[in-house]
Amino acid sequence: MDKQALKQAVCAAIDQHREKIFEIGEAIRVNPELGYKEFKTAQRVKEVFEEMGLPYQEKVALTGLIAQMKGRSPGVKMAVMGELDAVVCPGHPQADPVTGAAHSCGHHAQVAAMLGMAMGLQSGGAMEYLDGDLSLMAVPAEEAVEIEWRQSLIDQGKIRYIGGKQNMIKDGYFDDIDLAMMVHGTTGDKIEMADTSTGFVVKFVRYLGKEAHAGGAPHLGINALNAAQIGLAAINANRETFQDKDTIRVHPIITKGGDLVNVVPADVRIETYIRGKTMEGVLDASKKVNRALKAGADAVGAQVVIQEIPGYMPRMNEKRMNQLFEANVTPLVGSDHVVNNGHTTGSSDFGDIMHLMPGIHPYIGGAVGRGHSSDYQIVDPEMFYIVPAKAMAMTVIDLLWDGAAEAKAIVESYQPVYKNKEEYLAAWEELMKG
């Protein structure tokens, strides 16, 4: 069988599994779970792996799973990923009434497409023609939410980083992986290729003042909320110093503003990200933010404690892999539906993986509304579920065909930021010293 005939056979097999793929995606969509709590979602993925007869490992980075598909010969190993978690969006019509979790970001479609791709490759008999192996990764906790709770998991030694892929790197699950791929849902009717995206660091900030009666004796207190307001204003005063080329975003929220209205606030808490196109830009902005936060405390005689938490590194999509994916997806949707967005301002822990190996993270349309918002809904299930499954399957075939020549050429020419896991882990530790 030649390569084009194999692609056709695999796409036909995906079509045969169409209803199954829809069912998987919808079952996950209506049971949204937040990161490191994706128990029902993980169970559904486990059931599919078992139905397919694939060997798998579960409880990876707490809730993740990894299954293996073997090619006819080893040598190159590729990860294809789907993310298990939802985002916090309590106003969404399908939100969990207790947790506020909702799939208003499309991760349910990632998992369905990844599994659909695997079904197509298996049923289409593709692996016996491919030189290399696949690692199917159902990854937990991409959305950087519930930071304080995740910090408690770090304090307990259950995880080291807030992101699922980061912990999988640390635990060695990418040690034998050569390149990686996944897709992400988006709104509109376009396939959006991208070159780069922002990375970020997280700060958990606590202003400590002194309690006093807010009406009777405010002069005896130290107002931590005033300190926080001054600190936030000082951050805003620094925004004109952020260079356009660094695409800096700083977006803090106050998570606690005090205890009682008639008590001078003595415990005020803030969470914030500092995002940017490069880690150098992020760290420069981070120092300015720290300076501003400390100025707020000094202004009123309060104290400030700034806890630095590793965020995610910027994404850097590999050019040749992007080209292969684009060539495979274009016949499915038409060239007028494929665009390249260049740099995007979202963030993902896939960026950490791309600092170690080549990878791509295209966006697939099919939804309406705004990402992470209550009006986000799927309107084109074909594009959201089936198109990415086919495009990823055909890209796998291109990469692992003929002795995995394409994959080997990409890996050999790629210049990773970090040569190995140890360099990567050491870099985060150094970066977070401030």
N, C-alpha and C positions, 0 to 999 in steps of 0.2 A: 504494500500500500504506500502511495506517495503521501507527502505531507499535506497537500491540499485535500486529498480524499479523506485523510485521517481527521482533519479539522471538520469536514462536513459530517463525518460519522459521529463525532463527539457532539457537535451542535444538534444533530438530530436526536441523540440520546438525551441531551438536556431538554429538548422539546417534549420527549416522552415522559420526562419527570416533572413537567411543568406544574401540575397540580400539587405534587408533593413539595416542590420548592415554595409555592405560594403558601401552602399549609404551614410549613416550618416558619416562614417569615411572619405570618399572621399570628401564629401561636406565641411567638416571642413578643410581637408588638403589643398584644393585649395583656401580657404579663411582665411589665417593665420592672427592672431591678437596678439598684444603684451599685456602683463598683465595689468589688469584694463581697457582694451579697447576692451574686447572680446564680442562686442555687437552682431555681426552676429552669432557667435558661440553659445552664450547664447540663442539667438532666436531659433536656430535649436534645442537645447536641450529642450527648453520650448515647442516647437511644439510636440516633442516626448512624453514628460510628459502628454500633453493634449490628444494626441492620445491614450495613455494608460489609461487615466482617473485617473491619480494619483494627489492627492493634492500636491501643491508645493508652495514654497516661492521663489521669485526672488529678484534681486538686493542685494544679500547677499555679503558683502564685495565689494560693488559697482556693480560687474557684475556676481556673482555666483548665483546658484540655488540649492535648496534642495527639493527633493520629498520624500514622505513617502510610505512605503509598510508595511502593518500590517500583523503580524502572527496571529495564532489562539488564542494566549494568550500573554500578555505583560510580562515584567520582564527583558529581555536583549535587548539592542538596539545596532545595529552594523552599522557603516558607511562604505559604499563602494564608493570610490571616483574616479573621472576622472578629469584631469586638462585641463583647457580651452585654455591656452595660448601657443603661439609659441615663438621661440627664434629669435634673430637678426642674420640673415645670408643672406645678400643682394646678394651674388653670387649664391644662390640656384636657380635652374631653375623655381621653383614655388614660389619664393619670391614675396612679395608684392612690386611693383615698387616704391611705395611712402615711406613706413615704413621700408622696408628691412626685414620684418617678414617672417619667413618660418617655416614649421613644420619639421625641421631637427632634432627633438628629439623624435617624436612619440606621442605627447600628444593627437593628433587627434584619435589615436587608443585606448588610454585609455578611452576617452569619449565613443567611439563606443562600446568598450568591456563592459563598465559599463552598458550602456543602453541595450546591447545585453543580458547580464546576467539578467537584470530586465525583459526583454521580455520573456526569457526562464522560469524564476521563475513564472511569471504571467500566461503565456499560458500553462505551464506544471502543473498548479494548486498546486504549491509547498507551498505557504504561508499558506494554510489551514492545513498543516501537521507540521508547524514549530512553535516553542514556542519562540517568540521574534519578534522584528520589525527591518526593514531596513531603513536607511536614505541614499538615493542616492544623493551624493554631487558632483555637477559640480563646481569645485573649480577654482577661478581665480589666476593668478599671482604667479605661482611657480618659474618661471625663474627669477633670481635676476638680472634684466637688467634695463636700464634707471634709474640708482640709483638717479641721481640728480633730475630727474623729479618726481620720487616717493617721494623723500624728500620734494618736494614742496607740494605734497598731504598731507604728514604728517604735514607740517607747516600750511596747511589750515584746519587741523583737519578732513580730509576726511578718512584717515587711520592712524594707529599708527605704523605699522610695514610694511616692504617691501613685505612680503609674504602673500598670500591670506589665507592660513590655520592659520597663526598666528593671523590675524585679526578676523577670524572666532572663534578662541579660545577666544580672548578678548571679542567678542560680544556675547559669550554664546552659540554658536551653537554646541559646543561639551560638554556642561554641562551634558546632559543626554545620552551621548554616552559611551558605555562600552568598545568597541574594534573596530578596523578599519582595512581596507584592500584596496589596490589598486595594479595595475600592471604598469610596465613601459616597453616600447618598447626598443629594442636594436638590434645591428647588429649581424650577424651570425645565426646559426641554433640551438641554445641552449636555454633552459630555465635556467636562472641563479638565483639560490637562494643566499641570502647573509645574513650575520650576523650583520655587523655594517658598517657605512660609516662615512665620515667626516662631521663636523659642521664648521661654519665659522662666523666671524664678518666682517663688512665692514668699511672701512675708506674713508672718503672724505677729501682730503688734499689740502690745498691752501697755496702756498708760495707767500709772498708779499715782493717785493723789491722796487726799486726806478727807475723810468724811466730816461733815458738820451739818447743823440744821440749815437748810437752804433759805429759810425765811428769817430765823432768829439770830443766827450767828455765821453767815457765810464767810465772814472775815477770818474765821478760825479754820476754814477748810482750804484744800488745794483742789481746784476743779480740773479733774482729768479730762472731762469732755471739752473744756476750753482748750486744753493742751492739744487734744486731738484735732479740734477745728483749726487751730493755728498751724499744726503740722500739715494738714491737708491743704490749707491755703498756701503754705510754703512749697508744697509739691507743685501746685498749679503755677506758682511764680517761676518754677524751673522749666516749664514746658517749652518755652521759646528757645531753650538751650539744646533741646533734643534735635538732632540733625535728621533731615528728611530721609537720607539714605539708610538710616538705621530703623525707620518705621517703628518708633517707640510708642507703646501704649501703656499707660498706667491707669488702673481703674479700681480704686479701693472701695470697700464697703465697711460701714460701722456695724459690727455684729452684736455689740453691747454698748449702750450709751449711758449706763448707770444702773442703779438698783431701784430707787424710789424717787418720785418727783420732788419730795420735800427734803431730800438728802443730797448734799453736794456730791456729785459723781466722783467716786474714788477708784473705780475699776472700769475702764473703757477699752474696748477691743476692736481691732481693725484687721481685716484680711485684704491683701492686694496682690495682684500680679504686676510684674514689670516685663512686658513683651518687647521683642525686637527681632530684626532680621538676622543679626549675628550675635553671638554670645558676648563679643567685645562691646557692642552697643548696649546690650542688656546690662552688663556689669557696670558700665559707665553710668547709665541711668540709675542703677540700683544704689550706687554710692551717693548720688544726689538725693534720692528719695530718703535714704537713711539720715543724711544731713538735715533734711527738712523736718523729718519726724522728731529728731533730737532737738531741733530748734523750738518746736512746739512745747516740748517738756520744759526746756530751759526758760521759756518765756513766763511760765506761771509757777515754776518751782516744783514741777512734778517729776516723776521718773518715767522712763520708757524702756521697755524690754522688746527687742526686735529679734524674732526667731526666724532664721533663714532656712527655707525648705527648698530642696532641689525641685525645679519644675521640669520642663521639657526642652530639648534642644531643637533648633530650627530644622525643618525638613529640607532636603536637597535631592530632588528627584533625578535619577540617572537618565541621561539624555537618550541613550540607545534603547533602553527599556521603554521609555515614554514613546519613542517612535514605533516600536513593535506593537505596543498596546493600541496606539492611535490607528495604525494600519489595520489592525484586526477589528476594532470597534466601528470604524468609519463605514464599511459596507453594511453594518447592521442598522445604522441610524441615518446615514447620509452625511456628506461632508459639511453641509450647512449647519449641522447640529454638533460639530466638534470645534472647540475653541481652545486656545491656550491663554490662561490667565496670568502667566508670568509669576509674579510674587503674590501670595495671598497672606492674609493677616490672622488666620486661625492658627491653632497650635495642636500638636499631637505628639505622644511619646514615640511615634514612628520616627520622628526626627532623631531620637537617640540611636535607633537601629541604623539609620542612614549615615551616622557618624562612624559606623563600623563596617558597613557593607553597602553595595548598591541596592536601591529599592525604588519603587514608585507607589504613588498614592493618588490616582485620578479620582475625579468626582463624577457621579452619574446622576443625571436629572431624573425627574419623574414625580416630584413632590411640589406642593404649593405652600405658600405661607413663608414664614421666616424660621430659620434654624433656631432651635432652643426656645421656640415660642409656642403659644397655645393654638395658633392657627396652622401649624405644620401638619400636613396630611398627604398621603400618597394618592395621586390621581392617575398614574400610569404604571400599573404593576409590571407590565412587560418590560419597560425600561428599567424600573427600579430593581427587579429581581432577576430577570432572564438575560437581559443584555450584558450585565457585568459577569454573570456566570459564563456565558459564551466567550466574551472578550478575554477573560482571564484564562480560560481553558486553551484557547488558541494561542495566547501569548506563552503559556507553559510549553506548548508543543514547539513553537518557534525556538524557545530557549534551550530545550533539551533534545532537539532533533539532531541527528547526524553527529553523534558523539558529544552532544551538548556544546557544539562549537560556538554558538552565539553566547551562551552563558559563560563559558570559559574565557572568551575574549573580553566580555564586560568585566568579569571579576579581575582578570589580569591587568586591565588598564585603569581600574578604579583606584583612586588615591584617597583612602579613608582618612578622616581626621585623627582617629585613634587606631593604632595597629592591632590592638587586642582589647579584651575585656578589662584587663588590669589597668591599662592606660585610661580607658574610659571611666572606670570607677574612681581612679585617683584624681581625674580631672574634676569630677563632681565634688569630691571632698575638698579640693583646693578652691574651686569656685565659691563654695559656700562658706569659706572662711571670711568672706566679705572684703 
